[in-house]
Amino acid sequence: MLVCFSHLRWGFVWQRPQHLLGRAARDFDVIFVEEPVFEDGEPGRLRVETVAPGVTVAVPVLAPADAYRADRVQAALIREHLRDPPPGPRVVWYYTPAALSISADLPRDLTIFDNMDELSAFQGASPELIAQEADLLEQADLVFTGGRSLYEAKRGRHGDLHCFPSSVDAAHFGSARVAGAPDPEDQAAIPHPRLGFFGVIDERFDRELLAALAAQRPDWRFVMIGPVVKIDPASLPRAPNIHWLGPKSYAALPDYLRHWDLGLMPFALNEATRFISPTKTPEFLAAGLPVVSTPITDVVRDYGEVGLVAVADTPNGIVLRAEALLAGPRAAWLGRVDACLADRSWDRTWSEMLALIRDRLRRRARQDLYRLPQSASPV
């Protein structure tokens, strides 16, 4: 059994947790515990739903009056739900250190921290997260990081730390290279050239940069896909050549990308983006779309320095690089893209993680065997 505690909801943007834990379900019964929701009606309960083969999502549903004791109520609900676990090893997997307060006493054979983001740097983050992360790093048996910058920042803070940067489902996004499928209805009337972005639109998205690009090149169309969170939608730049299409399903993304001319990653350069390793970088590349990005460290080192992604930090620079990409040949570039992505699949990432997990579980089993009293030793 693998119990995951996440700050992201399973039904939100499809990214690292869904890719990895969907694959983990081949080897474990996966229970994905989300943050609570507060609703009137029946007091504290766990809303449980099977969302994929082998994956169950559990959402604590609390009464508004229980907000002051939310941790205690959640912990009790989760303990009760896990009272009779299936046979086999018990792995507890964290995406958020804040979940220690509701899970510290859960029996487990292994604790894993998949540190995909520096959550303490995000807008609205709890000031307690830094201390909670220190506790989790002390308790974890294995720590994974979502990119090189995070790995380097945490190196020396844990003895079994492993870097697993963003991977890609190349077959899924590669379908965008196949011509002939119709343009989605809500973007069919948008003229070309189209520069597109997909993902969460929050404090990491440089709204001022997008406005400047749209003003500088009114003949280009900027197609923005994704949910707007933690920022006021009224703060988004509005112009005739900026098109906000809202969130789309993971399954639908290749249909949109197929009809774009370039990928655009207008990330702000701030504390929230200092350690990010955007999953959309290899996804754009797998779709066959040249990309222009602001100089995010992991993008520069993993893709920019080898010439797979164009990087610039000003509107003028981005326009110049986009113009070159729009006019340039792509065949040789696509060959280098495919060679780069060949070893960056989510299947491979999970396989390597699973090998580490199994090794740790074997070591734990041997240690437990050695601790058995003589009378309980195997005959």
N, C-alpha and C positions, 0 to 999 in steps of 0.2 A: 504494500500500500504506500502511495506517495500522497502526502497532504501538503498542498501549496497554499501559502498565504500571500495574497496579492493586493496591491493598491490599485491595480487596473481591473476593470470588469471584463469578463470573458467576451461579452458582446460588444465591447468597444472596438477601437481600431485593431485589426488583426496584425499582431507583431510577435516579438520574441516569445512571450509566455505561451501563446497558442501554438506556435510552431514546435516548441520544445516539448510541451506537456502533451500535445496531441500525439507526438511520437513516443513519449514516455508511457502512454497508455498501452503500447504493445508489450510492455514489461511489468507494469504496475497497474493496480486500480488507482486512478487519479481522482482526488477530491480537491477541487479548486475553491478555496474559501475567499469570498470577496469581503470588502468592507461593508458595514451594516447599512441598512436603510431604515428610516423611521416612518412608521405608519400607524394611524389610529386603528383600533380594532383589537383583535386577539393579541394578548401580551406575548412577550418574547417567544419566538419560534425560529426554526431554521427552514428557509425555503430551498428545497432540493430539486434539482432538475438535471437529467442526463442531456448533455449538449453535443456529445460525440461518442463514438464507441470507446468505452472504458473511461470516459471523463464525466464526472459529476460536479456541477457547480452548487455550492452551498452559500446562501446569503442569509446572514442573521437579520431578522426583521424585529425591530424593537419599537416599543411604544415611545412617543416623544417624552413622556414623563420619566423614562428610564435613561435619559441621556447622561445624567450624572453618574450612573453606575453601568455604563455601557460595556466596559471591559469585563466586569464580573458576569454580566448576563451572557455576553458572547462566549466567554470561557466555559460557562456551564453548559450552554447549548452545544458547543463543539465537543466537549468531553462526553456528553450523553450520546451524541451521534456516533462517536468513535469508540463506544464502550465495548463492542464486540468486533474487533477488526478481523479481516480475513487472515488466514495463515500466511506466513512469509515475513520478510523484513519490513520494517516501518521506517519510511524516510519522510522527514519534515523539510520542506523546501520554502525558502523565504524570498520574496521580492521586496518586501518592506520590513525594515527592522522594527517598525512600530507594532507589528503583530506579536512581538515577544510578550507583550503585556497580556495577551489572551491565550498564549500557547506554551508558556515556559514549562508547565508541568506535564505536558503530553508525553507519554512514553514514546521513545523512538530509538532506532538503532543507528541512525545517521541524521545529521543536520547539515543542510546545504544552504548557502547564501548565494543566489544568482544576482550579483550586483550589476544590474543592467543600466542604471542611471545614478547620478549623484543627487539623490532626492532632496538632500538638505539645501541644495542650491536653487530649488524650484520655488516659484512664487507661491506664497502661502504655506510653505513648509513649516512644520512644527519645530520650535527651537530645541525640542527634546530629541530630535532625530539623530543628532551627532552622538549623543551619549548612548542612545539605543543601538546605533550601528556599532559602537565600540563593544557593547555587550554581545552583540550577535557575532562579531568577528572573533571574540574570545570563545564563544560556545560552538561555533561552526566547525564541522570536520572538514568540509570542502568549501572553497570560495571560488566562484567563477566571476569573471568580469566581462562586460559587454563591449569592450574595446581596449585598445592599447593605452590610451591616456588614463583610463580608470585603473588598469593593471599597474601602471607605473606609480600612480598615486597611492595605491594600497600595498604595493610591494614592501615587504618588511613588516607589515602589520598582521600577516598570517603565514603559517608555515606550509600550507597546502593550497596555494593560490594559482589559478589557471586562467589564461586569457582566451576567451572565445568571442571574437568579434562577430558583428552581424553577418548572418549567412543569407542564403537566398533559395527560393524555390524557382530554379531557372526554367523548368518546364512550364510552370504557371505563367510567369511573366514573359517567357519566350514566345508564347502564343500571340503576343502583341506584334511580333514580326511578320505574322501571316496576314497577307493582304486579303481584302474581299469582304470582311465582316462590316456591316453597316455602322455608321457613326451613331453613338447614342443620341437619342432624341434631343436631350437638353443641351448638347453642344454642336449638333449638326449644322446649325445656322451660323456658328462662329467662324469668321474668316481665318485664313492662314496668313502668315506663320503663327503657330500657337506655341507658346512656352508654358509648360504646365508644372504644377506642384500638387502632390497629394500627401496627406498626413495630418497630424493634429496641428491646429492653428492656435498657438498660445503665445506666451511671452518669449518663446524661442524664435518666433517668426518676425522678421524685420519688416514691419509695415511701412516705415518711412522709405526703405530701399525699394519696395515694390512700387510705391507711389512715384518715386523718382524715375524708375525704369519706364513705367507707363507714360509719364509725361514726356520723357526723352524720345520714346519710340511709339507714337500714337498709332502707327501702322502695324504694330505687333499686338497680338492678343494674349492675355495672361489668364490662363484657366486654373482656378484654385479649387481643389477638392479636399474636403475634410471637415471634421467638427470644429467649432470654435469654442474653446474652453478657457476659463480663468481670465479672459480679457473681454472688454465690452465690445460686442459686435459693431457698435456705432463707431468704434475707433478704426475699423478696417477702411483702407483707402477705397474710394469710389471713383470710377472713371468709366467712360464708354468702352474702353478696351480691357477692363478687368472684369472677369466673370467668376462670381462666387457660386459654385454649383452644389455646395453642401457635401455631407458625407456620402460615400458610396461603399457598397459591399466589397470585400476582398475579391470575390469572384468576378465582379464587374470591372475591376481596375484595368486589366489588359485591354478591354474594349475601348476605354478612354485613351490610354497611352498609345494605342495603335494609330490614333489620328492626331497625335501631337507631333511637333517638329523638333522640339528640344525639351529636356527636363531642366527645371530651375529649382535650386535649393537656396532660397534667400534667408538663411539663418542669421539671426542677430549674433553679434559677438559679445556675450555677457556671461555671467557666472553660470546660468542655466545651460549654456551650450559648451562650456569649457571642456567637458569630458564626454560629450555625446559621440556615438558612432552610428550615424543614421542608417537604419535598415533600408530606407528607400534608395540609398546610393547603389548597391548591387542590384536592386530591383529595377531601377531605371536602366542600368546597363544590360541586364538580362533581356529587357524589352527592346533593346537595340536603339535606345535614345541617347544621344550625346547629352552631357550634363554640364551646366555651369553652376558653381557653388561659391558661396563665401568661404573664406579660409578656416573652416573647422579643422582642428588639428588632425583628427583621425582620418578625415576625408583627404586632406593634403598628403599625409604620410602613406596611406594605403592605396590611394587612387590618383591623386594629383601628381605626385613625384614620378609616377610611371606613365604619365600621359594619358590616363583613361578618363579623367575628369578635368575640365578647365576651371581654374580658380581665379577669382578677383575679389577685391574688397571695396570697390567703388562702383557707382552706377555706370560711369564711363568705361571702366574696365570690364564690367560684365557685358555691356553692349558690344564692345569690341570683340570679346571672346565669343559671344553668341553669334555675331555676324560671321566670324571665321568658321564656326561649326556649321552654320546653315549653308555656307557655300562650299565646304570642304568635302572630300571623298570619305566614304565610311567603310569600305570593304576591309582594308588592312586593320583599321581600328577595331572592327567587330571581331576579327580573328584574335586580336590581343585581349579583347574583353572576354571572349569565351575561354581562352587559356587561363585567364586570371580567375574566372568564376568556377572553373572545373573542380576545384577542391574547396569550395565555399558553400556547400549544400547544407541545409538543415539536417538532412539524414546523416551526413558525416559528423556534424557537430554533436548531434545526440549520441551517435555511436561512440565518439571519443569521451563524452561525459559519462556515458553508461559504463565504459571500461573503468574509469576512475571510481565510480560508485561501487561497482562490483568488487574492485580491489579493496576498497575501504571496508566493505561489509565482510569480506573474507578475513581481513586483518582483525576486525572487531570480533568475529566469531572465534578466531583462534585465541584472542585475549580472554574472552569469556570462558573458553574451555580451560585455559590455564588457571583461572580463578576458582574453578569448581573445587569444593572440598573433596578430600580423598574418597570419602564414602560415596560421593556422587559421581566419581569418575567413570567413564565408560568401561565396560568389562573388556 
